[in-house]
Amino acid sequence: MICIIQARTGSSRYRSKILKKINNLTLLEILIKRLKQSKKIRKIVVATTRLKADKIIISICKKNKVDFFKGSEKNVLSRYYNCWKTFGKKNEDIIRITSDCTLIDPKMIDAIANLHKKKKSDYTSNTILPSFPDGMDVEIFKSNLFENLNISNFSLEEKEHVTLFIKNNKKYKKINFLSKTDNSNLRLTVDYKEDFELIKKIIHISKNNIYIGYKDILKVFKEKPDIFKMNNFFTRDESLIKGKGQKLWIEAKKVIPGGSMLLSKRQESFLPDLWPTYFSKSKGCYLW
């Protein structure tokens, strides 16, 4: 199987998050090293952008001896598709991992890969009905779903979220990988500074073991549940649910009381987490 990691430095919520370091290793390096432990991955490729700011990602790839691909910043599906066209093999399954899933467990990847093969599934994931923590997200799908793909016909949302066209299509056979216990309330992804601080604490508690497994992370949770409260107020899959304005509002509340100086337009007064907080222009009774 080929594993393609989406990676860029231009995150609007926590800029350059994958370059934050724990024990002199960037989060991206830790992720790559963990993925190399998987028995099902033939090749790891990092799909990044052509932007100047992302050249450092290429340096990290070269240092860690993994391939990389430069593509579109905003059309992520196009970037991913062309990466596969460059490095993938015919009839080879694709493992999709995002770079904010630093603590992804290679054993979990292998287990999902085995289920995918056993059930002859088109798409297998532990995210269809989440039961694992946010940040343990694994998606595996057949490469023939990518063949003859006409990306120009896809919606903007489908171009931003690589596998959305698969999830939305009923003709594909989809299998969900479930946990025996529901831990979907936990958050191990890195979208905000608080997320990074939690990952840092988990690794520190495990005696700086960057290869700590999922079961041992759950042991940390049982022993020190309070540290997991530092980021449990964030919403899962915010990029799919919230718009740019709502994401900015979360950051603004850290420095502006109420998140906005416009008292009459504070979103808590109307539709919390969904009301547009910021505006680019106004004309008459209209706001953009």
TORFITOR-17550 format. One line per 2 residues: number of its first residue (from 1); their letters; for each residue x, y, z of C-alpha. Coordinates in nm, 3 decimals, decimal comma. Layout:
<drenros>
NUM	a	X:Y:Z  ... $
</drenros>
This chain:
<drenros>
1	mi	0,000:0,000:0,000  0,107:0,358:-0,060 $
3	ci	0,060:0,607:0,223  0,009:0,967:0,117 $
5	iq	0,035:1,236:0,387  -0,122:1,577:0,330 $
7	ar	0,110:1,845:0,468  0,142:2,221:0,450 $
9	tg	0,261:2,497:0,683  -0,019:2,744:0,612 $
11	ss	-0,280:2,629:0,862  -0,509:2,920:0,951 $
13	ry	-0,582:2,785:1,300  -0,226:2,708:1,418 $
15	rs	0,032:2,826:1,170  0,325:2,594:1,095 $
17	ki	0,187:2,341:1,344  0,363:2,044:1,182 $
19	lk	0,697:2,222:1,236  0,652:2,248:1,614 $
21	ki	0,917:2,042:1,789  0,917:1,780:2,062 $
23	nn	1,263:1,655:2,164  1,418:1,830:1,861 $
25	lt	1,186:1,650:1,619  0,912:1,826:1,427 $
27	ll	0,562:1,680:1,450  0,591:1,583:1,083 $
29	ei	0,912:1,389:1,153  0,750:1,208:1,445 $
31	li	0,456:1,112:1,223  0,686:0,982:0,946 $
33	kr	0,890:0,778:1,192  0,573:0,624:1,337 $
35	lk	0,434:0,542:0,991  0,756:0,361:0,904 $
37	qs	0,662:0,107:1,174  0,360:-0,010:0,971 $
39	kk	0,392:-0,352:0,805  0,138:-0,266:0,536 $
41	ir	0,293:0,050:0,395  0,515:0,002:0,088 $
43	ki	0,594:0,370:0,033  0,535:0,696:0,220 $
45	vv	0,486:1,013:0,016  0,424:1,364:0,150 $
47	at	0,188:1,567:-0,069  0,268:1,934:-0,009 $
49	tr	0,221:2,258:-0,203  0,432:2,464:-0,444 $
51	lk	0,441:2,756:-0,200  0,778:2,891:-0,091 $
53	ad	0,681:2,847:0,275  0,647:2,472:0,223 $
55	ki	1,005:2,420:0,103  1,095:2,329:0,459 $
57	ii	0,860:2,028:0,430  1,065:1,907:0,134 $
59	si	1,381:1,940:0,345  1,220:1,727:0,617 $
61	ck	1,124:1,464:0,358  1,478:1,447:0,224 $
63	kn	1,621:1,422:0,575  1,386:1,134:0,658 $
65	kv	1,427:0,965:0,319  1,065:0,978:0,206 $
67	df	0,931:1,094:-0,129  0,740:1,418:-0,174 $
69	fk	0,509:1,578:-0,428  0,436:1,949:-0,486 $
71	gs	0,085:2,041:-0,600  -0,203:2,285:-0,566 $
73	ek	-0,249:2,457:-0,231  -0,629:2,489:-0,242 $
75	nv	-0,731:2,205:-0,472  -0,617:1,934:-0,232 $
77	ls	-0,793:1,657:-0,427  -0,593:1,752:-0,737 $
79	ry	-0,270:1,752:-0,535  -0,350:1,414:-0,387 $
81	yn	-0,460:1,265:-0,720  -0,148:1,379:-0,905 $
83	cw	0,072:1,256:-0,621  -0,083:0,911:-0,659 $
85	kt	-0,041:0,927:-1,039  0,331:0,995:-0,983 $
87	fg	0,411:0,739:-0,712  0,126:0,489:-0,695 $
89	kk	0,093:0,149:-0,857  -0,204:0,009:-1,044 $
91	ne	-0,451:-0,182:-0,822  -0,263:-0,067:-0,511 $
93	di	-0,468:0,051:-0,215  -0,411:0,404:-0,086 $
95	ir	-0,375:0,499:0,281  -0,466:0,861:0,351 $
97	it	-0,319:1,027:0,660  -0,325:1,398:0,741 $
99	sd	-0,017:1,559:0,894  -0,204:1,676:1,205 $
101	ct	-0,246:1,312:1,319  0,097:1,297:1,483 $
103	li	0,024:1,003:1,715  -0,140:0,775:1,459 $
105	dp	-0,081:0,413:1,560  0,084:0,197:1,288 $
107	km	-0,075:-0,115:1,440  -0,416:0,043:1,393 $
109	id	-0,331:0,117:1,030  -0,236:-0,247:0,979 $
111	ai	-0,558:-0,368:1,145  -0,771:-0,143:0,923 $
113	an	-0,573:-0,259:0,618  -0,646:-0,622:0,707 $
115	lh	-1,018:-0,548:0,743  -1,016:-0,359:0,413 $
117	kk	-0,866:-0,659:0,233  -1,083:-0,917:0,410 $
119	kk	-1,410:-0,737:0,331  -1,299:-0,639:-0,022 $
121	sd	-1,409:-0,288:0,057  -1,382:0,016:-0,168 $
123	yt	-1,329:0,243:0,131  -1,243:0,146:0,489 $
125	sn	-1,200:0,394:0,773  -1,240:0,448:1,146 $
127	ti	-1,405:0,787:1,080  -1,740:0,694:0,920 $
129	lp	-1,882:0,647:1,269  -1,605:0,774:1,498 $
131	sf	-1,519:0,564:1,800  -1,147:0,647:1,819 $
133	pd	-1,004:0,984:1,931  -0,987:1,267:1,682 $
135	gm	-0,630:1,238:1,553  -0,636:0,860:1,506 $
137	dv	-0,799:0,900:1,165  -0,715:0,640:0,899 $
139	ei	-0,869:0,611:0,554  -0,791:0,332:0,306 $
141	fk	-0,942:0,313:-0,041  -0,892:0,134:-0,371 $
143	sn	-0,686:0,318:-0,628  -0,940:0,241:-0,901 $
145	lf	-1,163:0,504:-0,738  -0,903:0,754:-0,860 $
147	en	-0,883:0,624:-1,217  -1,029:0,855:-1,485 $
149	ln	-1,124:1,109:-1,218  -1,266:1,432:-1,365 $
151	is	-1,182:1,672:-1,084  -1,317:1,974:-1,274 $
153	nf	-1,671:1,844:-1,212  -1,624:1,831:-0,836 $
155	sl	-1,754:2,089:-0,586  -1,521:2,324:-0,397 $
157	ee	-1,585:2,124:-0,081  -1,493:1,797:-0,255 $
159	ke	-1,174:1,956:-0,388  -1,077:2,062:-0,037 $
161	hv	-1,162:1,730:0,134  -1,002:1,446:-0,061 $
163	tl	-1,233:1,155:0,021  -1,562:1,345:0,039 $
165	fi	-1,661:1,230:-0,311  -1,622:0,869:-0,194 $
167	kn	-1,821:0,922:0,125  -2,102:1,091:-0,069 $
169	nk	-2,130:0,816:-0,333  -2,364:0,531:-0,237 $
171	ky	-2,232:0,294:-0,503  -1,904:0,239:-0,316 $
173	kk	-1,876:-0,032:-0,052  -1,774:0,138:0,272 $
175	in	-1,667:-0,036:0,594  -1,631:0,128:0,934 $
177	fl	-1,358:0,012:1,175  -1,502:0,032:1,527 $
179	sk	-1,333:0,042:1,865  -1,455:-0,184:2,146 $
181	td	-1,489:0,126:2,363  -1,600:0,469:2,244 $
183	ns	-1,315:0,720:2,286  -1,433:0,962:2,018 $
185	nl	-1,459:1,236:2,283  -1,079:1,247:2,316 $
187	rl	-0,873:1,479:2,101  -0,526:1,382:1,975 $
189	tv	-0,515:1,586:1,656  -0,315:1,910:1,629 $
191	dy	-0,514:2,212:1,515  -0,444:2,450:1,801 $
193	ke	-0,165:2,529:2,047  -0,357:2,346:2,322 $
195	df	-0,355:2,031:2,106  0,021:2,054:2,065 $
197	el	0,072:2,101:2,440  -0,129:1,783:2,507 $
199	ik	0,074:1,577:2,256  0,391:1,714:2,417 $
201	ki	0,271:1,612:2,764  0,172:1,263:2,651 $
203	ih	0,518:1,200:2,503  0,687:1,349:2,810 $
205	is	0,482:1,126:3,046  0,579:0,822:2,836 $
207	kn	0,947:0,899:2,901  0,989:1,076:2,567 $
209	ni	0,881:0,770:2,370  0,772:0,907:2,031 $
211	yi	0,649:0,558:1,939  0,394:0,536:2,221 $
213	gy	0,104:0,315:2,110  -0,268:0,384:2,124 $
215	kd	-0,325:0,149:2,420  -0,055:0,324:2,621 $
217	il	-0,207:0,664:2,535  -0,535:0,537:2,685 $
219	kv	-0,343:0,435:2,997  -0,213:0,792:3,024 $
221	fk	-0,573:0,912:2,995  -0,687:0,683:3,278 $
223	ek	-0,398:0,786:3,502  -0,400:1,159:3,422 $
225	pd	-0,744:1,251:3,280  -0,707:1,618:3,375 $
227	if	-0,442:1,689:3,110  -0,691:1,589:2,840 $
229	km	-0,918:1,874:2,946  -0,683:2,135:2,802 $
231	nn	-0,824:2,085:2,450  -1,157:1,907:2,495 $
233	ff	-1,362:2,220:2,417  -1,272:2,209:2,046 $
235	tr	-1,515:2,052:1,800  -1,429:1,740:1,603 $
237	de	-1,393:1,789:1,224  -1,415:2,167:1,255 $
239	sl	-1,289:2,216:0,899  -1,601:2,043:0,768 $
241	ik	-1,844:2,209:1,008  -1,716:2,562:1,061 $
243	gk	-1,632:2,837:0,814  -1,328:3,063:0,817 $
245	gq	-1,507:3,324:1,027  -1,587:3,080:1,306 $
247	kl	-1,229:2,951:1,315  -1,101:3,309:1,339 $
249	wi	-1,347:3,375:1,621  -1,194:3,093:1,829 $
251	ea	-0,851:3,255:1,793  -0,983:3,609:1,846 $
253	kk	-1,150:3,520:2,178  -0,802:3,458:2,317 $
255	vi	-0,706:3,824:2,265  -1,037:4,017:2,231 $
257	pg	-1,307:3,998:2,503  -1,610:3,848:2,331 $
259	gs	-1,412:3,782:2,013  -1,532:4,101:1,844 $
261	ml	-1,561:4,474:1,917  -1,902:4,473:1,742 $
263	ls	-2,133:4,420:2,039  -2,448:4,404:1,825 $
265	kr	-2,297:4,133:1,602  -2,142:3,900:1,859 $
267	qe	-2,224:3,550:1,751  -2,308:3,424:2,101 $
269	sf	-2,616:3,647:2,087  -2,754:3,483:1,774 $
271	lp	-2,614:3,148:1,664  -2,310:3,030:1,864 $
273	dl	-2,036:2,861:1,658  -2,217:2,931:1,330 $
275	wp	-2,296:3,304:1,320  -2,053:3,494:1,090 $
277	ty	-1,839:3,714:1,312  -1,618:3,899:1,066 $
279	fs	-1,699:4,095:0,753  -1,497:4,200:0,449 $
281	ks	-1,730:4,480:0,331  -2,078:4,627:0,368 $
283	kg	-2,325:4,802:0,138  -2,664:4,926:0,249 $
285	cy	-2,823:4,651:0,454  -2,588:4,383:0,318 $
287	lw	-2,276:4,240:0,476  -2,008:4,022:0,318 $
</drenros>
